[in-house]
Amino acid sequence: MSERLGEMLIREGILEEEQLQKALDYQAKNPGRLGSILVKLKMVSEEDITELLSNQFGVPSINLSNFEIEEVVLKLIPAEVARKYHLLPISRTGASLTIAMADPSNVFAQDDIKFMTGYHVEPVVASEIAIEEAIDRYYGSGKGLTVASLDIDTRSDVGVEEIAEFEDGLSPTDEELDSEFINVEDFDELVSGAVDELEVVDEDDDEAIVTVEDLEAPIVKLVNGVLIKAINQGVSDIHFEPYERVYRVRYRLDGVLRKELGLPLKIRNAVTSRLKIMANLDISERRLPQDGRIKMRLGPKREMDFRVSSIPTLFGEKVVLRLLDKSNLELDMTKLGFEERQLAEFQEAIHKPYGMVLVTGPTGSGKTTTLYSALSQLNSISDNIMTAEDPVEYNLMGINQVQMKDSIGLNFASALRSFLRQDPDIIMVGEIRDFETAEIGIKAALTGHLVLSTIHTNDAPTTINRLLNMGIEPFLVASSLIMVVAQRLSRTVCPKCAEPVKVPPEALMEVGFSESELPSIQIMKGRGCPNCLNTGYRGRVALFEVLPITDEIRELILRGASAMEIRETAIALGMKTLRDAGLQKIREGRTSLEEIVRVTFGN
């Protein structure tokens, strides 16, 4: 701010140019802040500088000698931060924190304080000498009241009454609020060792690395502790959720959300800001949804990507992180869960020179992994493979992947249209959402290209009706479509605590087992152990419903048959339904009866 301050003083007629030059020459030999040097050389007074800055930036000026600052306010900002930025916390009102600054134009300092405390910052101007004297008086000449430690509950305004365990979305009672909270020991255990060999990598510049160990803020260590714990447990998603009286963190493990911990409500903005900084998002924008990405390096060989999404809710911003671990990406098609006949049919379909293969299922059912495994098998030097994805989840060597950007008009339809001018052999479209994308994809399949894509339907037969309902002509569907694969993900029974359980014969017959096989069936269920975090399940396996488009199915499509007719014909031709695939996994002892009922809905 040195030159700006000098220019402002000259413009206001308080300082002469010769005096400024003399002060700058003195500063070159005796490093220090220009304001202090001008006062020391008796060229201006402290009051002159304070009044000028107050008028220039439109903030009040104060005399620190008239204030008695409470200890609870001082604890909000560590001594080293106060000395670094030449500022001092003055008072706290509601969600606002008033700080005295020698340089109110320093927005970086204000952003750091906002991130560190979670409060909205309101600056006032005080003289630099007065601030330094006040820092020495309140914090001491040494470290004083430094609170930049892991003790997240040292702030008296963050009490245990705001940290809660609650289930099923119900508001907690006062007794529940008092009954469970995170103490210092629990927190230390959570983040212990979390930052070892951990780096946050700027995705635009792999050489620009910020080592997390260099950062001391407790919020930074808390966030990294939560992320590392999720990575170690194999979590797929992390939810940071603010509610009226609690701030909840949930993990999605093996497709099921569970409560991980409760945090002080007052730190929600600080946690959100930290996540946004890591994802290169705008921390000042809290009214609109934002999307970003975090790239982390764990040790020399392992990298982890987090897809970050924030959205404003009633009590603050909710942030969801999707974990993308390339080291856990299963591209071996034989290990996905296909049965022998299904695998042979699927491989035959994807090796055809042209046509369309669709994979269907709800969000999080493993469709992308199935398509990636197909592309991995098809990937060769002789084929030009292009994909349009939203987002690109994993980078695959040898495959040309395009990230969709709706904001500039780059959507699936426009990308697919451009692909056809790129001499492709195989095209993968992330999702068929509308008539335009479906039409271009089908025409591409009819003109000598293999097209792979996903679509949202409940099972394989209804996918055909979905295309027809989009407006695609039946003869185009019948001519281009070569296979539809429906899939679900079922949790597998933990091998460490699996044990046989007795199930009434009526229940077994109700889910689809025949009466003749009841005596030979052994139903397995996990008892719960540390290996599976007491859930009884560890890992997941895919259930597949593979529908090849045979001549009989094409005939049904051309005459506009219903999904039920197509389904009955496909079963007669040997198609196994999702429920059949689930029952087979039960026979093999890989999953439980409850899990199959949960994921297949009688299909």
C-alpha positions as CSV (number, residue, x, y, z in Angstrom):
1,M,0.0,0.0,0.0
2,S,3.1,2.2,0.3
3,E,2.8,4.1,-3.0
4,R,-1.0,4.4,-2.8
5,L,-0.8,5.9,0.7
6,G,1.9,8.4,-0.4
7,E,-0.1,9.4,-3.5
8,M,-3.3,9.9,-1.4
9,L,-1.4,12.0,1.1
10,I,0.0,14.2,-1.7
11,R,-3.4,14.5,-3.4
12,E,-4.9,15.7,-0.1
13,G,-2.2,18.2,0.4
14,I,-0.9,16.6,3.6
15,L,2.5,15.6,2.1
16,E,4.9,17.1,-0.4
17,E,6.4,15.0,-3.2
18,E,9.9,15.7,-1.9
19,Q,8.9,14.5,1.6
20,L,7.5,11.2,0.1
21,Q,10.7,10.6,-1.9
22,K,12.8,11.2,1.3
23,A,10.5,8.7,3.2
24,L,10.8,6.1,0.4
25,D,14.6,6.4,0.4
26,Y,14.6,6.0,4.2
27,Q,12.3,2.9,3.8
28,A,14.8,1.3,1.3
29,K,17.5,1.4,3.9
30,N,15.3,0.8,7.0
31,P,12.5,-1.7,6.0
32,G,9.1,-0.9,7.5
33,R,5.7,0.3,6.7
34,L,5.5,3.7,5.0
35,G,2.9,5.0,7.5
36,S,5.1,4.3,10.5
37,I,8.1,5.8,8.7
38,L,6.2,9.0,7.9
39,V,5.1,9.4,11.5
40,K,8.6,8.6,12.8
41,L,10.1,11.3,10.5
42,K,7.3,13.7,11.8
43,M,6.1,14.4,8.2
44,V,2.5,13.5,9.1
45,S,0.6,12.5,12.3
46,E,-1.1,9.2,13.0
47,E,-4.4,11.1,13.0
48,D,-3.8,12.4,9.5
49,I,-3.2,8.9,8.1
50,T,-6.2,7.4,10.0
51,E,-8.6,10.2,8.9
52,L,-7.4,9.9,5.3
53,L,-7.9,6.1,5.1
54,S,-11.3,6.5,6.8
55,N,-12.5,9.0,4.2
56,Q,-10.9,7.1,1.3
57,F,-12.4,3.7,2.0
58,G,-15.6,4.8,3.6
59,V,-15.0,3.0,6.9
60,P,-15.1,4.4,10.5
61,S,-11.9,5.3,12.3
62,I,-11.4,4.4,16.0
63,N,-9.1,5.2,18.9
64,L,-8.0,1.8,20.4
65,S,-7.2,3.3,23.7
66,N,-10.9,3.8,24.3
67,F,-11.7,0.1,23.9
68,E,-11.5,-2.8,26.3
69,I,-11.6,-6.0,24.1
70,E,-13.1,-9.2,25.6
71,E,-10.9,-12.3,25.7
72,V,-13.5,-14.4,23.8
73,V,-13.2,-12.0,20.9
74,L,-9.4,-12.0,21.0
75,K,-9.4,-15.8,20.8
76,L,-11.0,-15.7,17.4
77,I,-7.8,-14.4,15.7
78,P,-4.4,-15.9,16.7
79,A,-1.6,-13.6,17.7
80,E,0.6,-14.4,14.7
81,V,-2.3,-13.6,12.3
82,A,-2.9,-10.3,14.0
83,R,0.8,-9.4,13.7
84,K,1.1,-10.6,10.1
85,Y,-1.8,-8.4,8.9
86,H,-1.5,-5.5,11.5
87,L,-5.1,-5.9,12.7
88,L,-7.0,-6.6,15.9
89,P,-10.5,-8.1,16.6
90,I,-12.6,-5.4,18.3
91,S,-16.1,-6.8,18.9
92,R,-18.5,-9.4,17.7
93,T,-22.2,-8.9,17.0
94,G,-24.3,-11.7,15.6
95,A,-22.5,-13.1,12.5
96,S,-20.3,-10.0,12.1
97,L,-16.8,-9.5,13.5
98,T,-15.4,-5.9,13.7
99,I,-11.6,-5.7,13.2
100,A,-9.3,-2.7,13.4
101,M,-6.9,-2.5,10.5
102,A,-4.0,-0.3,9.6
103,D,-4.8,-1.0,5.9
104,P,-8.5,-1.4,5.2
105,S,-7.7,-2.0,1.5
106,N,-6.2,-5.4,2.3
107,V,-9.0,-7.7,1.0
108,F,-6.7,-10.7,1.3
109,A,-6.4,-10.2,5.0
110,Q,-10.2,-9.8,5.3
111,D,-10.8,-13.0,3.3
112,D,-8.4,-14.9,5.5
113,I,-10.1,-13.7,8.7
114,K,-13.5,-14.5,7.2
115,F,-12.3,-18.0,6.3
116,M,-10.7,-18.6,9.6
117,T,-13.5,-17.4,11.8
118,G,-16.6,-18.0,9.7
119,Y,-17.8,-14.5,10.5
120,H,-18.6,-11.6,8.2
121,V,-15.8,-9.1,8.6
122,E,-16.4,-5.4,9.1
123,P,-13.2,-3.3,9.0
124,V,-12.5,-0.1,10.9
125,V,-9.3,2.0,10.6
126,A,-6.8,2.5,13.4
127,S,-3.3,3.8,13.4
128,E,-0.6,1.2,12.8
129,I,1.3,2.2,16.0
130,A,-1.9,1.9,18.1
131,I,-2.6,-1.5,16.7
132,E,0.9,-2.7,17.4
133,E,0.7,-1.4,21.0
134,A,-2.7,-3.1,21.4
135,I,-1.4,-6.4,20.1
136,D,1.5,-6.3,22.6
137,R,-0.9,-5.4,25.3
138,Y,-3.5,-8.0,24.7
139,Y,-1.5,-10.9,23.2
140,G,1.8,-10.1,24.9
141,S,5.1,-9.4,23.3
142,G,5.6,-13.1,22.5
143,K,3.0,-15.7,21.3
144,G,0.5,-14.6,23.9
145,L,-3.0,-16.0,23.4
146,T,-2.2,-18.0,20.3
147,V,-5.2,-20.3,19.6
148,A,-4.3,-21.6,16.2
149,S,-4.4,-25.2,17.4
150,L,-6.6,-28.2,16.9
151,D,-8.9,-27.2,19.8
152,I,-11.9,-26.4,17.7
153,D,-14.0,-26.0,20.8
154,T,-11.8,-23.3,22.4
155,R,-14.1,-20.6,21.2
156,S,-16.7,-20.0,23.8
157,D,-19.4,-19.2,21.2
158,V,-19.1,-22.7,19.8
159,G,-20.6,-24.7,22.6
160,V,-21.5,-28.3,22.8
161,E,-25.1,-27.5,22.6
162,E,-24.6,-26.8,18.9
163,I,-23.0,-30.2,18.1
164,A,-25.4,-33.0,17.8
165,E,-26.1,-36.5,16.7
166,F,-29.5,-36.9,15.1
167,E,-31.0,-39.5,12.9
168,D,-33.7,-39.6,10.2
169,G,-33.7,-35.9,9.6
170,L,-35.5,-35.1,12.9
171,S,-34.7,-32.0,14.9
172,P,-32.7,-32.9,18.0
173,T,-33.9,-32.2,21.5
174,D,-31.9,-30.3,24.1
175,E,-31.0,-33.6,25.8
176,E,-29.8,-35.0,22.5
177,L,-27.8,-31.9,21.8
178,D,-26.0,-32.2,25.1
179,S,-25.5,-36.0,25.0
180,E,-23.0,-36.2,22.2
181,F,-20.3,-33.9,21.0
182,I,-16.8,-33.9,19.6
183,N,-14.2,-33.2,22.2
184,V,-10.6,-32.3,21.6
185,E,-9.3,-35.9,22.0
186,D,-11.8,-37.2,19.4
187,F,-10.8,-34.4,17.0
188,D,-7.1,-35.0,17.5
189,E,-7.7,-38.7,16.7
190,L,-9.7,-37.8,13.6
191,V,-6.9,-35.7,12.0
192,S,-3.9,-37.5,13.5
193,G,-1.6,-38.3,10.6
194,A,-4.1,-37.1,8.1
195,V,-1.7,-34.6,6.4
196,D,1.2,-36.9,6.1
197,E,2.5,-37.0,2.5
198,L,-0.7,-35.2,1.4
199,E,-0.6,-32.5,-1.3
200,V,-3.4,-30.4,-3.0
201,V,-2.6,-30.2,-6.7
202,D,-3.7,-27.3,-8.9
203,E,-5.3,-29.1,-11.8
204,D,-4.2,-26.5,-14.3
205,D,-0.5,-26.7,-13.2
206,D,0.8,-30.0,-11.9
207,E,3.9,-28.2,-10.7
208,A,2.0,-25.8,-8.5
209,I,1.6,-27.8,-5.3
210,V,0.4,-26.6,-1.9
211,T,1.6,-28.9,0.9
212,V,-1.1,-29.2,3.4
213,E,1.5,-29.6,6.2
214,D,2.4,-26.0,5.7
215,L,-1.1,-24.8,6.6
216,E,-1.9,-24.5,10.4
217,A,-5.5,-23.4,10.5
218,P,-7.6,-25.9,12.5
219,I,-10.3,-25.8,9.9
220,V,-7.8,-26.9,7.2
221,K,-6.8,-29.9,9.4
222,L,-10.4,-30.7,10.1
223,V,-11.4,-30.8,6.4
224,N,-8.4,-32.8,5.4
225,G,-9.1,-35.2,8.3
226,V,-12.6,-35.8,7.0
227,L,-11.4,-36.3,3.5
228,I,-8.6,-38.7,4.4
229,K,-10.9,-40.7,6.7
230,A,-13.3,-41.0,3.7
231,I,-10.6,-42.2,1.4
232,N,-9.3,-44.8,3.9
233,Q,-12.9,-46.2,4.4
234,G,-13.6,-46.4,0.6
235,V,-16.4,-43.8,0.7
236,S,-18.0,-42.7,-2.6
237,D,-19.5,-39.4,-1.4
238,I,-19.2,-36.9,1.4
239,H,-22.1,-34.6,2.4
240,F,-21.5,-31.5,4.5
241,E,-25.1,-30.5,5.6
242,P,-26.1,-27.4,7.6
243,Y,-29.3,-27.5,9.6
244,E,-30.9,-25.1,12.0
245,R,-29.0,-26.2,15.1
246,V,-26.4,-28.7,13.8
247,Y,-23.8,-29.2,11.1
248,R,-23.8,-32.8,9.9
249,V,-21.2,-34.8,7.9
250,R,-22.4,-38.0,6.2
251,Y,-20.5,-40.6,4.2
252,R,-22.0,-42.7,1.5
253,L,-20.4,-46.2,1.8
254,D,-21.4,-49.0,-0.5
255,G,-24.3,-46.9,-1.8
256,V,-25.8,-46.2,1.6
257,L,-25.5,-42.8,3.5
258,R,-24.6,-42.9,7.2
259,K,-23.9,-40.2,9.8
260,E,-20.2,-39.8,10.4
261,L,-19.9,-36.8,12.8
262,G,-21.5,-33.6,14.0
263,L,-19.6,-30.3,13.9
264,P,-20.1,-26.9,15.5
265,L,-22.7,-24.9,13.6
266,K,-20.6,-21.8,13.7
267,I,-17.8,-23.3,11.6
268,R,-20.0,-24.2,8.7
269,N,-19.0,-21.1,6.6
270,A,-15.3,-21.7,7.4
271,V,-15.6,-25.4,6.3
272,T,-17.4,-24.4,3.1
273,S,-14.9,-21.7,2.3
274,R,-12.0,-24.1,2.8
275,L,-13.6,-26.7,0.4
276,K,-14.3,-23.9,-2.1
277,I,-10.7,-22.7,-2.0
278,M,-9.5,-26.2,-2.6
279,A,-11.9,-26.5,-5.6
280,N,-11.0,-23.1,-7.0
281,L,-14.6,-21.8,-6.5
282,D,-15.8,-18.3,-5.6
283,I,-15.9,-18.1,-1.8
284,S,-17.8,-14.8,-1.9
285,E,-20.7,-16.3,-3.9
286,R,-23.1,-18.0,-1.4
287,R,-26.4,-17.5,-3.3
288,L,-25.8,-19.7,-6.4
289,P,-24.8,-23.4,-6.9
290,Q,-21.2,-24.0,-7.9
291,D,-19.2,-26.9,-9.2
292,G,-15.5,-27.6,-9.1
293,R,-12.9,-30.2,-8.6
294,I,-10.2,-31.0,-6.1
295,K,-7.1,-33.0,-7.0
296,M,-5.1,-34.6,-4.2
297,R,-1.9,-36.5,-4.1
298,L,-1.4,-39.1,-1.4
299,G,2.1,-40.2,-1.4
300,P,4.2,-40.5,-4.5
301,K,2.0,-42.8,-6.6
302,R,-1.6,-42.3,-5.6
303,E,-3.9,-39.5,-6.7
304,M,-7.5,-38.8,-5.7
305,D,-10.0,-36.6,-7.4
306,F,-13.0,-35.0,-5.7
307,R,-15.9,-33.6,-7.7
308,V,-17.3,-30.8,-5.6
309,S,-20.8,-29.4,-5.7
310,S,-22.2,-26.6,-3.5
311,I,-25.8,-25.4,-3.3
312,P,-27.5,-22.8,-1.1
313,T,-30.0,-24.3,1.4
314,L,-32.1,-22.7,4.1
315,F,-29.4,-22.7,6.8
316,G,-26.3,-22.3,4.7
317,E,-24.5,-24.0,1.8
318,K,-24.5,-27.8,1.5
319,V,-21.4,-29.2,-0.1
320,V,-21.2,-32.7,-1.6
321,L,-18.0,-34.3,-2.7
322,R,-17.8,-37.3,-5.1
323,L,-14.6,-39.3,-4.6
324,L,-13.0,-40.6,-7.8
325,D,-10.2,-43.0,-7.1
326,K,-8.6,-44.2,-10.3
327,S,-6.7,-46.9,-8.4
328,N,-10.0,-48.5,-7.5
329,L,-11.5,-48.3,-11.0
330,E,-12.4,-51.9,-12.0
331,L,-11.9,-52.1,-15.8
332,D,-11.7,-56.0,-15.9
333,M,-15.1,-56.9,-17.4
334,T,-14.9,-60.4,-15.9
335,K,-14.9,-59.0,-12.4
336,L,-17.9,-56.7,-12.7
337,G,-20.6,-59.3,-11.9
338,F,-21.7,-60.6,-15.3
339,E,-22.7,-64.2,-15.4
340,E,-21.0,-66.3,-18.1
341,R,-23.7,-66.1,-20.7
342,Q,-24.3,-62.4,-20.1
343,L,-20.6,-61.6,-20.4
344,A,-20.4,-63.5,-23.7
345,E,-23.4,-61.7,-25.1
346,F,-22.2,-58.3,-24.0
347,Q,-18.7,-58.8,-25.4
348,E,-20.2,-59.9,-28.7
349,A,-22.3,-56.8,-28.9
350,I,-19.5,-54.3,-28.2
351,H,-17.2,-55.9,-30.8
352,K,-19.7,-55.4,-33.6
353,P,-18.6,-52.9,-36.2
354,Y,-21.6,-50.6,-35.8
355,G,-24.9,-50.3,-33.8
356,M,-25.9,-48.9,-30.5
357,V,-25.4,-50.4,-27.0
358,L,-27.3,-48.8,-24.1
359,V,-26.6,-49.2,-20.4
360,T,-29.5,-48.2,-18.1
361,G,-30.0,-47.8,-14.4
362,P,-30.4,-45.2,-11.7
363,T,-27.7,-42.7,-10.6
364,G,-24.9,-44.5,-8.9
365,S,-25.6,-47.9,-10.3
366,G,-22.2,-48.3,-12.0
367,K,-23.2,-47.5,-15.6
368,T,-20.1,-45.4,-16.2
369,T,-17.8,-48.2,-14.9
370,T,-19.4,-50.7,-17.2
371,L,-18.9,-48.4,-20.2
372,Y,-15.3,-47.6,-19.2
373,S,-14.6,-51.3,-19.0
374,A,-16.0,-51.8,-22.5
375,L,-14.0,-48.9,-23.8
376,S,-10.9,-50.3,-22.1
377,Q,-11.3,-53.6,-23.9
378,L,-12.0,-51.9,-27.2
379,N,-9.1,-49.5,-26.9
380,S,-6.6,-50.2,-29.6
381,I,-4.2,-48.2,-31.8
382,S,-6.4,-49.0,-34.9
383,D,-9.6,-47.4,-33.5
384,N,-10.5,-43.7,-33.0
385,I,-12.5,-43.6,-29.8
386,M,-14.3,-40.4,-28.7
387,T,-16.4,-39.8,-25.6
388,A,-18.7,-36.9,-24.6
389,E,-19.0,-36.9,-20.8
390,D,-20.5,-34.7,-18.1
391,P,-18.3,-34.8,-16.2
392,V,-15.2,-36.7,-17.3
393,E,-14.8,-38.9,-14.3
394,Y,-11.6,-40.8,-15.2
395,N,-8.9,-40.1,-17.7
396,L,-8.3,-43.0,-20.0
397,M,-5.1,-43.1,-22.1
398,G,-5.7,-43.5,-25.8
399,I,-9.3,-42.3,-25.7
400,N,-10.3,-38.7,-26.7
401,Q,-12.6,-37.5,-23.9
402,V,-14.6,-34.2,-24.1
403,Q,-16.0,-32.4,-21.1
404,M,-19.5,-31.0,-21.7
405,K,-20.0,-27.2,-21.0
406,D,-23.7,-26.3,-21.3
407,S,-22.9,-22.6,-20.5
408,I,-21.1,-22.2,-23.9
409,G,-23.4,-24.5,-25.8
410,L,-21.3,-27.6,-25.7
411,N,-23.8,-30.3,-24.9
412,F,-24.2,-34.0,-25.8
413,A,-26.0,-33.3,-29.1
414,S,-23.5,-30.7,-30.4
415,A,-20.5,-32.8,-29.3
416,L,-22.0,-35.9,-31.0
417,R,-22.5,-33.8,-34.2
418,S,-18.9,-32.7,-34.1
419,F,-17.6,-36.2,-33.4
420,L,-19.0,-37.4,-36.8
421,R,-16.6,-35.0,-38.5
422,Q,-13.6,-36.4,-36.5
423,D,-13.5,-39.8,-38.3
424,P,-14.5,-41.9,-35.3
425,D,-14.8,-45.6,-35.0
426,I,-16.4,-45.8,-31.5
427,I,-18.4,-43.1,-29.8
428,M,-19.4,-43.0,-26.2
429,V,-22.1,-40.4,-25.1
430,G,-22.5,-39.9,-21.4
431,E,-26.2,-39.9,-21.4
432,I,-29.1,-39.8,-23.9
433,R,-31.4,-37.1,-22.4
434,D,-33.4,-35.8,-25.3
435,F,-34.7,-36.5,-28.8
436,E,-31.8,-34.6,-30.5
437,T,-29.1,-36.6,-28.8
438,A,-31.0,-39.9,-29.4
439,E,-31.6,-39.1,-33.1
440,I,-28.0,-38.2,-33.8
441,G,-26.7,-41.2,-31.9
442,I,-29.0,-43.6,-33.8
443,K,-28.0,-42.1,-37.1
444,A,-24.4,-42.5,-36.2
445,A,-25.0,-46.1,-35.3
446,L,-26.7,-46.6,-38.7
447,T,-23.8,-45.1,-40.6
448,G,-21.0,-47.4,-39.5
449,H,-20.1,-46.4,-35.9
450,L,-20.4,-48.2,-32.7
451,V,-22.2,-46.0,-30.2
452,L,-22.2,-46.6,-26.4
453,S,-24.4,-44.6,-24.1
454,T,-26.5,-44.6,-20.9
455,I,-30.2,-43.8,-20.4
456,H,-32.4,-43.6,-17.3
457,T,-35.0,-46.4,-17.2
458,N,-36.0,-49.0,-14.7
459,D,-35.1,-52.1,-16.7
460,A,-33.9,-53.2,-20.2
461,P,-37.3,-53.7,-22.0
462,T,-38.7,-50.2,-20.9
463,T,-35.6,-48.6,-22.5
464,I,-37.0,-49.4,-26.0
465,N,-40.3,-47.7,-25.1
466,R,-38.4,-44.7,-23.7
467,L,-36.7,-44.2,-27.1
468,L,-40.0,-44.5,-28.9
469,N,-41.6,-42.0,-26.5
470,M,-38.8,-39.6,-27.2
471,G,-40.0,-39.5,-30.8
472,I,-37.6,-41.9,-32.5
473,E,-39.3,-43.9,-35.3
474,P,-39.7,-47.7,-34.5
475,F,-37.8,-48.7,-37.7
476,L,-34.8,-46.6,-36.6
477,V,-34.7,-48.2,-33.1
478,A,-35.1,-51.7,-34.5
479,S,-32.3,-51.1,-37.1
480,S,-29.7,-49.4,-34.9
481,L,-30.1,-50.9,-31.4
482,I,-28.1,-54.1,-30.8
483,M,-28.2,-54.5,-27.0
484,V,-29.7,-53.0,-23.8
485,V,-28.1,-53.7,-20.4
486,A,-29.8,-52.8,-17.1
487,Q,-27.8,-52.9,-13.9
488,R,-27.9,-52.3,-10.2
489,L,-25.2,-52.4,-7.5
490,S,-25.8,-54.7,-4.6
491,R,-23.7,-54.7,-1.4
492,T,-21.8,-57.8,-0.7
493,V,-21.8,-59.6,2.6
494,C,-18.6,-59.0,4.7
495,P,-16.4,-62.1,4.4
496,K,-15.0,-61.6,7.9
497,C,-18.4,-61.8,9.7
498,A,-20.7,-63.6,7.3
499,E,-22.8,-66.3,8.9
500,P,-25.8,-68.4,7.8
501,V,-29.3,-67.2,8.9
502,K,-32.7,-68.9,8.8
503,V,-35.4,-67.4,6.6
504,P,-39.0,-68.7,6.4
505,P,-39.7,-70.7,3.2
506,E,-42.6,-68.4,2.4
507,A,-40.3,-65.4,2.3
508,L,-37.8,-67.2,0.0
509,M,-40.6,-68.2,-2.4
510,E,-42.0,-64.7,-2.4
511,V,-38.7,-63.2,-3.7
512,G,-38.5,-65.7,-6.5
513,F,-36.9,-69.0,-5.3
514,S,-38.6,-72.2,-6.4
515,E,-40.0,-74.6,-3.9
516,S,-37.7,-77.4,-5.1
517,E,-34.5,-75.5,-4.3
518,L,-35.5,-74.3,-0.8
519,P,-33.7,-77.2,1.0
520,S,-30.4,-76.5,-0.6
521,I,-30.3,-72.7,-0.2
522,Q,-28.1,-71.2,2.5
523,I,-28.8,-67.5,3.2
524,M,-25.8,-65.5,4.4
525,K,-25.8,-62.3,6.4
526,G,-23.0,-60.2,7.9
527,R,-23.0,-60.0,11.7
528,G,-21.1,-56.7,11.8
529,C,-17.4,-56.3,12.6
530,P,-14.6,-53.7,12.5
531,N,-13.8,-54.8,8.9
532,C,-17.2,-53.6,7.7
533,L,-17.7,-50.8,10.2
534,N,-20.4,-53.0,11.8
535,T,-22.7,-52.7,8.7
536,G,-22.4,-56.4,7.7
537,Y,-21.5,-55.4,4.2
538,R,-18.1,-54.8,2.5
539,G,-17.9,-53.8,-1.2
540,R,-20.5,-54.1,-4.0
541,V,-21.2,-56.3,-7.0
542,A,-23.2,-55.5,-10.1
543,L,-26.4,-57.2,-11.1
544,F,-27.1,-57.3,-14.8
545,E,-30.1,-57.7,-17.1
546,V,-28.8,-58.2,-20.6
547,L,-31.2,-57.9,-23.5
548,P,-29.8,-58.6,-27.0
549,I,-31.9,-57.2,-29.8
550,T,-32.8,-60.4,-31.7
551,D,-35.0,-60.7,-34.7
552,E,-38.0,-61.6,-32.5
553,I,-37.4,-58.4,-30.4
554,R,-37.0,-56.3,-33.6
555,E,-40.4,-57.6,-34.8
556,L,-42.0,-56.6,-31.5
557,I,-40.4,-53.1,-31.8
558,L,-41.6,-52.6,-35.4
559,R,-45.2,-53.4,-34.4
560,G,-45.1,-51.2,-31.3
561,A,-45.3,-53.9,-28.7
562,S,-45.5,-52.9,-25.0
563,A,-42.6,-53.2,-22.6
564,M,-44.4,-56.1,-20.9
565,E,-44.6,-58.1,-24.2
566,I,-41.0,-57.4,-25.0
567,R,-40.1,-58.5,-21.4
568,E,-42.0,-61.8,-21.7
569,T,-40.5,-62.6,-25.1
570,A,-36.9,-61.8,-23.8
571,I,-37.4,-64.0,-20.8
572,A,-38.6,-66.8,-23.0
573,L,-35.5,-66.3,-25.2
574,G,-33.3,-66.7,-22.1
575,M,-32.9,-63.2,-20.6
576,K,-32.2,-63.2,-16.9
577,T,-33.9,-60.3,-15.1
578,L,-32.3,-58.2,-12.4
579,R,-34.1,-60.2,-9.7
580,D,-32.8,-63.4,-11.3
581,A,-29.3,-62.0,-11.2
582,G,-29.8,-61.1,-7.5
583,L,-31.1,-64.5,-6.6
584,Q,-28.0,-66.1,-8.2
585,K,-25.8,-63.8,-6.0
586,I,-27.7,-65.0,-2.9
587,R,-27.1,-68.7,-4.0
588,E,-23.4,-67.9,-4.2
589,G,-23.5,-66.4,-0.7
590,R,-22.3,-63.0,-2.0
591,T,-25.2,-60.9,-0.8
592,S,-28.2,-61.0,1.5
593,L,-31.9,-61.4,0.9
594,E,-32.7,-57.9,2.3
595,E,-30.2,-56.3,-0.1
596,I,-31.6,-57.9,-3.2
597,V,-35.1,-56.9,-2.2
598,R,-33.9,-53.4,-1.7
599,V,-32.2,-52.9,-5.1
600,T,-34.3,-55.0,-7.5
601,F,-37.9,-54.0,-6.6
602,G,-39.2,-57.4,-7.9
603,N,-37.8,-56.8,-11.4
